[in-house]
């Protein structure tokens, strides 16, 4: 065989091996489009998994400069709708926030990807922590010597979910007026997002907080697992969860939205105004892939719900449709 022929064969073999390796690692040889600034607005409860997920994504795509902002999901949406802030990826702790505040004007589609549940979270320093359990938690939280905290319903899904579970608890324990008593207690301990409550708990300024179980596990805190009739974990209890609601601020000043109880499901989208759509698509694909971002999510206590039905399925980008499904009729 001529020398030039051997060189061509060797070159072709090398290219095949490199191409296969690149495919296995989750990116292609030609990844010039996966570069530039990537701005991500995400729910506070996603802080720990997002830090890890973006770290791995950045190693694979070193030409991407990732800038993340954690806030309550409602606040994240308002940065886009009211402040006109540039955003490439929006991750909400409640998929309905994307449906209600971003679609159709600011976003075309929404993919549900993970679940969670509400819990009562505390530390070893918390008053009466030695005796609290799933049956008496609300009685201990109402103790005048005990301080409790929660997130703001108008800025954070954890806030309105806290309101909803107190109303579900009133039904479950048959304690008339329970929700009102819990919600009126320690109003000075209401914070913009759920992760702001962690500092209050760690410093001993509150004893108990309404928080996501995943956040408690990620920060190695103690927590009470609530009955399924209260914790917003089970989609099959949709009718029960939906029997209570709370009003939160809407898209316009003075406007109100009725937020019904619903099983906890996270949503993700790329806003229409995204300055870097190609990189945003690559990142969302990475986050939603079972062996990549979602393996991190599940390890950190936020189970996958992929694929789930979405009303915006036809507008989901073709390369992301594998992570969604058409809604059941």
C-alpha positions as a printed Julia matrix, in Angstrom:
329×3 Matrix{Float64}:
   0.0    0.0    0.0
   1.26   3.44  -0.84
   2.42   5.7    1.99
  -0.29   8.31   1.15
  -2.98   5.62   1.4
  -1.75   4.52   4.84
  -1.79   8.11   6.06
  -5.39   8.57   4.9
  -6.5    5.37   6.66
  -4.74   6.34   9.92
  -6.17   9.85   9.77
  -9.7    8.52   9.23
  -9.32   6.09  12.16
  -8.14   8.86  14.48
 -11.08  11.04  13.5
 -13.51   8.19  14.19
 -12.03   7.57  17.65
 -12.05  11.27  18.54
 -15.6   11.64  17.29
 -16.76   8.67  19.38
 -14.99  10.0   22.49
 -16.56  13.43  22.02
 -19.99  11.85  21.64
 -19.54   9.82  24.84
 -18.48  12.89  26.8
 -21.62  14.77  25.76
 -20.25  17.28  23.25
 -19.06  17.38  19.67
 -15.73  18.36  18.18
 -17.36  21.4   16.65
 -18.67  23.08  19.79
 -17.85  26.65  18.86
 -21.53  27.53  19.29
 -21.34  26.39  22.93
 -19.5   29.46  24.13
 -19.97  32.99  25.42
 -21.97  34.26  28.39
 -24.79  32.1   29.77
 -27.13  33.87  32.2
 -29.24  31.58  34.39
 -32.01  32.71  36.76
 -32.94  29.88  39.11
 -34.98  29.11  42.2
 -33.11  29.28  45.49
 -33.8   25.59  46.14
 -31.78  24.8   43.01
 -28.62  26.51  44.3
 -26.74  23.37  45.36
 -27.54  21.22  42.3
 -27.03  24.14  39.9
 -23.55  24.79  41.29
 -22.57  21.18  40.67
 -24.32  20.87  37.3
 -22.81  24.07  35.9
 -19.39  23.03  37.18
 -19.49  19.8   35.15
 -20.96  21.57  32.1
 -18.2   24.19  32.27
 -15.48  21.51  32.25
 -16.94  20.05  29.07
 -17.47  23.5   27.53
 -14.6   25.69  28.78
 -15.5   28.58  26.49
 -18.77  29.24  28.35
 -18.91  31.94  31.04
 -21.81  31.02  33.36
 -23.5   33.7   35.47
 -26.19  32.52  37.88
 -28.69  34.4   40.03
 -30.7   32.62  42.73
 -34.02  34.13  43.83
 -37.62  33.19  44.44
 -39.09  31.84  41.21
 -41.69  34.63  40.99
 -38.91  37.17  41.42
 -36.88  35.41  38.71
 -39.81  35.72  36.32
 -40.27  39.41  37.16
 -36.63  40.14  36.33
 -37.58  39.11  32.81
 -41.1   40.56  32.55
 -40.71  43.82  34.51
 -37.0   44.62  34.61
 -36.23  43.42  31.07
 -33.11  41.64  32.31
 -31.26  39.42  29.8
 -31.68  35.73  30.67
 -30.76  32.57  28.79
 -32.25  29.91  31.07
 -35.01  30.24  33.66
 -35.42  27.43  36.23
 -38.53  27.64  38.39
 -39.38  25.69  41.55
 -42.97  25.72  40.27
 -43.56  25.06  36.59
 -46.84  27.01  36.71
 -44.87  30.26  37.27
 -43.48  29.88  33.74
 -46.95  29.12  32.37
 -48.63  32.03  34.14
 -45.98  34.77  34.05
 -43.79  34.05  31.0
 -45.88  32.2   28.4
 -46.8   33.38  25.76
 -45.19  36.83  25.71
 -41.77  36.07  27.17
 -41.37  32.33  26.52
 -42.84  29.72  24.19
 -42.46  26.48  26.12
 -42.01  24.84  29.5
 -40.54  21.44  30.45
 -41.29  19.81  33.81
 -38.24  17.99  35.1
 -38.05  17.37  38.88
 -40.15  17.01  42.02
 -39.78  17.77  45.71
 -41.83  17.94  48.92
 -42.45  20.32  51.8
 -41.06  19.58  55.27
 -40.68  21.2   58.69
 -36.95  21.88  59.07
 -35.0   22.54  62.27
 -31.61  22.16  63.95
 -30.26  20.64  67.14
 -30.47  24.1   68.72
 -34.2   24.43  68.03
 -36.43  24.68  71.1
 -38.36  21.44  71.82
 -36.52  19.64  69.01
 -36.22  16.57  71.24
 -39.99  15.99  71.15
 -41.25  17.21  67.76
 -42.73  14.65  65.36
 -45.16  14.34  62.42
 -48.16  14.37  64.76
 -47.37  17.32  67.05
 -45.23  19.63  64.87
 -47.91  22.3   64.53
 -48.54  22.39  68.29
 -44.84  22.94  68.97
 -44.59  25.63  66.28
 -47.48  27.48  67.97
 -45.64  27.53  71.32
 -45.11  31.19  72.31
 -41.48  30.41  73.13
 -40.82  28.94  69.69
 -39.9   31.09  66.67
 -40.87  30.05  63.14
 -40.03  31.37  59.66
 -41.26  31.07  56.09
 -40.69  32.52  52.64
 -42.69  35.36  51.07
 -45.63  33.99  49.01
 -45.34  36.9   46.56
 -41.74  36.18  45.6
 -41.18  32.49  46.12
 -43.14  29.25  45.49
 -41.86  27.94  48.83
 -43.71  30.89  50.38
 -47.11  30.15  48.89
 -46.58  26.42  49.35
 -46.02  27.11  53.05
 -49.41  28.81  53.17
 -51.02  25.93  51.28
 -49.66  23.2   53.54
 -50.91  25.03  56.65
 -54.39  24.98  55.11
 -54.04  21.31  54.24
 -52.83  20.64  57.79
 -55.96  22.35  59.16
 -58.05  19.89  57.15
 -55.93  16.84  57.96
 -55.76  17.41  61.73
 -59.3   18.86  61.89
 -58.0   21.9   63.79
 -60.22  24.88  62.9
 -58.25  28.11  62.54
 -54.87  26.32  62.54
 -53.66  27.86  59.27
 -54.5   31.39  60.4
 -52.68  30.94  63.71
 -49.55  29.57  62.06
 -49.48  32.26  59.36
 -49.89  35.12  61.84
 -47.04  33.9   64.03
 -43.66  35.71  63.85
 -44.36  37.84  60.73
 -40.92  39.44  61.09
 -39.35  36.13  60.04
 -40.75  36.14  56.49
 -37.94  36.24  53.89
 -37.84  36.75  50.07
 -36.74  33.19  49.28
 -36.55  29.9   51.12
 -32.75  29.72  51.28
 -32.67  33.06  53.13
 -34.27  31.2   56.03
 -31.23  28.96  56.44
 -29.18  31.78  57.98
 -31.94  32.46  60.52
 -32.01  28.8   61.46
 -28.24  28.43  61.67
 -27.89  31.49  63.92
 -30.73  30.39  66.19
 -32.97  33.32  65.3
 -35.7   30.85  64.35
 -36.39  27.34  65.58
 -38.43  25.89  62.71
 -38.94  26.79  59.06
 -41.2   25.62  56.24
 -38.74  24.36  53.62
 -38.15  21.86  50.83
 -36.96  18.44  51.94
 -34.17  18.5   49.32
 -32.7   21.72  50.76
 -32.77  20.23  54.26
 -30.92  17.14  53.02
 -28.4   19.18  51.02
 -27.56  21.26  54.11
 -27.67  18.26  56.48
 -30.48  19.7   58.6
 -33.08  17.82  60.61
 -36.61  17.69  59.28
 -40.07  16.29  59.87
 -41.59  14.3   57.01
 -45.2   15.43  56.72
 -48.14  13.18  55.77
 -48.67  12.9   52.01
 -52.02  14.66  52.46
 -50.01  17.77  53.42
 -46.53  17.62  51.85
 -47.5   18.28  48.17
 -45.48  15.27  47.07
 -48.08  13.02  45.47
 -49.59  13.91  42.03
 -52.37  11.38  42.72
 -53.61  13.64  45.54
 -54.17  16.51  43.09
 -57.84  16.97  44.03
 -57.02  17.28  47.72
 -54.12  19.68  47.15
 -56.24  21.75  44.79
 -58.99  22.17  47.38
 -57.0   25.01  49.01
 -55.44  28.1   47.48
 -53.66  31.39  48.14
 -53.65  34.72  46.31
 -50.31  36.11  45.14
 -49.3   39.17  43.1
 -49.8   38.85  39.34
 -48.08  40.22  36.25
 -49.26  43.8   36.75
 -49.22  46.03  39.86
 -52.4   45.41  41.85
 -53.24  42.24  39.92
 -53.77  39.02  41.89
 -53.36  35.39  40.85
 -55.07  32.52  42.64
 -52.51  29.81  43.26
 -54.11  26.45  44.0
 -52.36  23.65  45.82
 -50.57  21.29  43.46
 -47.92  18.57  43.59
 -44.45  20.13  43.52
 -42.91  20.09  40.04
 -40.0   22.2   38.73
 -40.02  23.77  35.27
 -37.39  25.09  32.86
 -37.48  27.31  29.77
 -35.37  29.51  27.53
 -36.85  33.03  27.27
 -37.57  34.39  23.8
 -35.09  37.23  24.42
 -32.19  34.9   25.31
 -28.97  36.49  23.97
 -27.24  33.09  23.63
 -29.83  30.54  22.53
 -27.43  27.93  21.14
 -25.51  27.65  24.4
 -28.75  27.79  26.38
 -30.07  24.81  24.37
 -26.87  22.88  25.0
 -27.1   23.57  28.74
 -30.78  22.61  29.05
 -30.07  19.41  27.12
 -27.21  18.64  29.53
 -29.28  19.41  32.64
 -32.22  17.24  31.54
 -30.14  14.25  30.41
 -30.56  11.26  32.71
 -26.84  10.43  32.92
 -25.75  14.06  33.31
 -27.67  16.84  35.08
 -30.56  14.68  36.25
 -28.25  12.16  37.9
 -26.97  15.05  40.04
 -30.5   16.26  40.74
 -31.64  12.84  41.94
 -28.56  12.34  44.11
 -29.34  15.67  45.8
 -32.94  14.74  46.62
 -34.9   16.08  43.63
 -36.32  13.1   41.68
 -36.87  13.26  37.93
 -40.35  13.52  36.42
 -39.03  13.35  32.84
 -40.87  13.01  30.53
 -44.0   14.83  31.66
 -46.87  16.27  29.65
 -46.71  19.93  28.72
 -49.31  22.11  27.01
 -46.49  23.78  25.05
 -45.11  20.51  23.61
 -45.42  21.61  19.97
 -43.26  24.67  20.7
 -40.54  22.81  22.59
 -37.33  22.87  20.48
 -36.95  19.63  18.49
 -33.72  18.68  20.28
 -35.46  18.91  23.67
 -38.74  17.11  22.91
 -37.32  13.81  24.13
 -37.59  15.28  27.64
 -41.29  16.15  27.37
 -44.52  14.58  26.18
 -47.85  15.67  24.83
 -50.46  16.34  27.52
 -53.0   13.62  28.16
 -56.42  14.46  26.77
